[in-house]
Each structure stands twice: as structure tokens, then as C-alpha cells.
Amino acid sequence: MEEAELPDAYAGAGDERYRVGAWGGGYFKREEGGDLRVFPQGPDGHSARLDDIIDSLNEQGLSDPYLLRFPQILENRQARIREAFEAAIELYDYPQPYRGVYPVKVNHNHIVVSTLARAGRAAHFGLEVGSKAELCLALTIDLSAEALVVCNGFKDRDYLELAAHAASHGRRILVIAENPQEVDDIIGTIKEVGVLMMIGLRARLHSEGAGRWLESSGAKGKFGLSTMEIVEAMEQLDREGLVENLRALHFHIGSQVSDILNLKEAIKEASRLFCSMQQRASGLDILDIGGGLSVDYDGSRSATDWSMNYSLHEYARDVVYIVKSICDESGARSPTIVTESGRALTAHHAAIVVSTLRVVGEHEPGDYARHDTKAVQIADLKETLEGIKHENYREAYHDAEQLLNELILGFKMGYVSMEDRAVGECLHNDICASARRLMRNARKASGVVREDIKDLERKLAPKYVCNFSIFMSAPDSWAVQQLFPVCPLTGFDDARGQAATIGDITCDSDGKLEHFIGQGKSEPFLWLPELEPGQSCLIGMFLVGAYQDVLGDFHNLFGTAAEGVIEVTGEDEFRLIDTDEGSSVESSLAHFGFSPHQMVRAFDRKVDRSRSRESVQDYRGAFLRVLHGNTYLQKP
């Protein structure tokens, strides 16, 4: 069997276990005392303990699960991206500016959109929209006069007409044609409404992305025009006298592009296409390279699905250098560079904090001495347990596996009793626990352990049941197996602990976390504090600010978490800008068409009035208390 390293979470304490320094991006750090701190303005700014923030929310009468938002992180992320491009523009003497736009689909929350718009106003930061609702949202936001509103997505007449009118009222609207039919529709709207708009064409590049969303890009992508369709669209615009309104080429090779080589190939291809198009459309002056800028969720700095093998500055330098080199070589005018980074802007700003409710599956030594057993495998298991030691623990583990399988088979066939099976399972678990203890000692001495013995940690890992819903708070961890950093808020330096997994409180077997960040790969458990009966701890899930808000669903009618918007004002000083207690039961029901008022009336009609008045009042009071209360579990 192959020798393998045990994961960092098993090997050490503190940052070695949870890799906060790797994924935190300078916004989250472990302090010397072993607690977690947030640095919303980056590593050189003021910080606060997350545990203190939770205490403050508790004092406000709120209860977990908590969604924590840090608008200062949004501001800092936006500034870092802009500064990276400005540095690259200065380095390569690039003649045109950089313009960032935020794709609001990534997180529609008002505090997110308004913070990014306000912080980016001086730099003419814009918005990207993909639906009529998002366009309405964008038209209410205070952007600078030069800021772009990029209109993507499938469009009907209402969408295009609203965009045209917005352009006539001074908004810098850029309408992107996603397919040949939209070229017709855009031309038709301009002619009927009588308002000229900036037009862009979205190219379906041959170059593909990398990582989890690879299949969404390339020649088979859902959006974009082929090269021939671009040629025909330009000819059509020329015939209609609108080719001078063709201002932009846009492409997008997918979200979370983990490998810089894929990005570079796409930028090269798009730059060549841009230069060729500019020869036929002299007004073409914008290259929108879309999104794809990754977030290093696992801290591995690699080309894995949830990481990135490049830095922000490397990304900006590559974009600017490639575009300038190809434009200079082709004799084309360099374009304004636009990016639609959403994940990279928003992921770091939000975290979920949950409390543990109970521990399920924790090993306890079996009580089997009082049972009279007859199966020969029981005697062999007892002998194996008594004889297990450092020299033979692997063999003992394998023997226990075989003996238990024999017992289970015998039980299925009817010649092993339920008591024998029960005692056999207890003995098997005790042998596994002893083997795990000896394995850990061996690991400390040698640094390696065989992969089959490593499976012991997976088998014996208990599940910490926590007060939240995976499907509402982190749906991508279930839907696309995304890895989010997870760690306790305190006790990093506690040498005690155990390998464990996490479960939520939904009635769904998929409501669990069983994959955690490691060194470039996922690990099947997380190191968590050992808890006494009735004891609880706080666990954080980080980098959940992108998509999770808008994708969350009401599985089991668990609603939104209590929310706190926090600003750190000084060292260990912060203020709660806003709070929300989260969904009530009645609001969650109303979301699906159940009127709370009608439900109370229906309840009253169904109450058994033959019962005592006190019984009816108690029943009705319990119903109303739950109906008006929070959807999550309340601690006594």
C-alpha cells in the first residue's frame, strides 16, 4: 500500500491546521492567542476578533447562524484590482485607461452594490447587468457620468428600449449582442426609438477557460458570435449606417479560471480579433475581457478548481502587455480595457458563523461484557483487541475489518444473533480506535502513514451538527462541490481536538460538509475541538460573498441567516452598521404563497374547541410563537 502524508489539519496546530495565512488574503489571520481576527482594510489596517463581533451581535438579541459582511473588504478588493491595472498601465506605457465593472449577478445585495459603486465612483467604476431586473437596479445607482453599464444576457424589446432611453438620458450604456438575432433587435430598437447606443459584440472564442467551468467556454459556449457571425454583423451594421456605433468587443471564458495560461491564450485571440475588427469599425475602442479572475479558496496557489496559479498583479500585467503588444504589432489603436470581475471583488467580504448543536458518531468504548455471545468471530475480535500494539496495529485493523464482515454476512443469512452483531460492532470500533491512537503515535515518529490506515480517520470522524442550512448559506458546496475555508473562531493552538465532519439541520443527507481544504487537494475531515456534553463552539465558513446569497434556497423552509454589517474603526474597535434578524417562519412560508394571516385563520378553524380553554390557549400560543420566530433552532 502506498505511503501517504496525513493532512495538515491532522499534523499540527494553529495555522498549519487551517491554512488561514494561505487563503485569508490578508483579511483573516490567526492571532498569537489562537483566535481568528479580521483585517477589513488589508493586513496593514485595524483588526477585530471575530469572537468579539459575535458577542456584540448576541447582545443585540440575534442568534446564529450569522452572515457577517465587511464592506471595507469590498472597497479594498476593488482598490487592489484597480491599482494592479494602473501599475501595469504605467509599467508598459499603455495609452488607454482601465475600467472595472461589477457583474451584479454575483451578489445583488444592496450593501454590496452600493459600496462598490460609491467606492469606485472617482475611478468611473461601472456595473454589468444580465436581465431587465438588473438593468432597473443599475439605473438607480449613483455612478459617474463616464461609468459603463454593460448590458449582457438575452434581451427582449422592453430590455432594449429601456437601455436606449437610459442612453438618451446620459447613461453610458453598452449593449452587447450575444447572438445574431440580437444584432437585428438592437438595430430595430435604435431605428424605432430614435436613440443611438454603444453596441458591442460578444465573441465565442476558440480558447477555453480552466477549472470547474471549463465546459461553459470555447466553441460550444452558450453565448457569443462565431467569427463568421461577427463578420456578418459588422456588414449589417455598416449597411444600416451604425458601424460607427460598434464600440466594443466582449468575451468571457468562464468563472474561476485557475490557470493563467488559459487566460493569456484567450486574451491573445481576442486582441487579434479586436485589431481585425477595428479596420472595419473605426469607432471600436473597448475590449471587455469579462470575468474569470479567480479566488484562491484553498490557499494552494495552484491550478486546481478552487485556487489560482497566478497573482492579481501577474493577471493585470499579462492583460495589458498582451493587448498592447498585439495592437502595436497590428497598427491598431489600443482599447480601453474593461474587466467584469465579480467573484474576486466579493468573495472575501462575507463569512458564515454557526454554532455546534451536538456531536453525532463520537466513539465510546463498547459495553459488551454483560452479553453472552456465541459467534467465534467475537472471541477472535476480543483477542485482537487485547493484543493490539505498535508493531501490529495495521494487521489488527485489517483483521477486525474481515471479522466484522463475516459477522454481518452471518447476520444476513440468519445464523448470527442480533446481540452477537452488536457486540462485534462494538469490538470492531474499539479496535479501530486503538489502531488510530497507535497510528497517530507512529505518524509523529515517522511523518508518514499508509493510506489504508489513514482511512481510519475518515471512518471514525464524528459529525458536528451545526445550526444552519448548507442549501441556504453555501449552496455551491453542495451543488458544485466547491471548497470553502472552514475553521473554528477560537482555540487554534489547542493541541486537543479530533478529526470531524460537519452536518447541517436540514432533513437531507446532502446537508453536510465532508470535503475541506488541504494542500492542493481536498481532505475528508476537519480538526475541531473536542466538546463536553452540552458544550458548543463557533465555526466559520469563509469567502462566501460570491453567488451564495443569490443561489441560496429555502430547503426545509430554513430561511436567511441573521446578518451583521460590520465596520472596523480602530484596533479592536468596530461598529455594527446594520443588522437583520434573518427570516422568520412566516416570511419563509409567505415566500411560497402561504399567507400568515390566512394560516392563522385556518389554524383557528381546526383547533379542537372541545379541549379546555387553557389547552387551546397553550396550543395557539405555541403555534404563533413558532410562526413569528426564526426558522433556525433556538438554544435554551
VENVENQUI-V876749 format. One record per run of one state. SS is the DSSP state (a for helix, b for strand, c for the rest). FROM is the first residue (numbers start at 1). TO is the last residue. If there is no record, write none. Layout:
BEGIN
SS;FROM;TO  SS;FROM;TO
END
This chain:
BEGIN
c;1;2  b;3;4  c;5;7  a;8;11  c;12;14  a;15;18  c;19;19  a;20;23  c;24;27  b;28;30  c;31;35  b;36;38  c;39;47  b;48;49  a;50;59  c;60;65  b;66;69  c;70;70  a;71;91  c;92;97  b;98;103  a;104;106  c;107;109  a;110;119  c;120;120  a;121;123  c;124;125  b;126;129  c;130;131  a;132;138  c;139;147  b;148;151  c;152;156  a;157;168  c;169;171  b;172;177  c;178;179  a;180;193  c;194;197  b;198;203  c;204;213  a;214;216  c;217;217  a;218;220  c;221;224  b;225;225  c;226;226  a;227;239  c;240;242  a;243;245  b;246;250  c;251;259  a;260;278  c;279;285  b;286;288  c;289;311  a;312;330  c;331;335  b;336;339  c;340;342  a;343;349  b;350;360  c;361;375  a;376;387  c;388;392  a;393;413  c;414;417  a;418;446  c;447;448  b;449;450  a;451;460  c;461;461  b;462;466  c;467;469  a;470;473  c;474;474  a;475;479  c;480;485  b;486;488  c;489;497  b;498;503  c;504;511  b;512;513  c;514;515  b;516;517  c;518;521  b;522;523  c;524;525  b;526;528  c;529;537  b;538;542  c;543;547  a;548;551  c;552;554  a;555;557  c;558;561  b;562;570  c;571;572  b;573;580  c;581;583  b;584;584  a;585;590  c;591;595  a;596;606  c;607;612  a;613;628  c;629;629  b;630;630  c;631;636
END
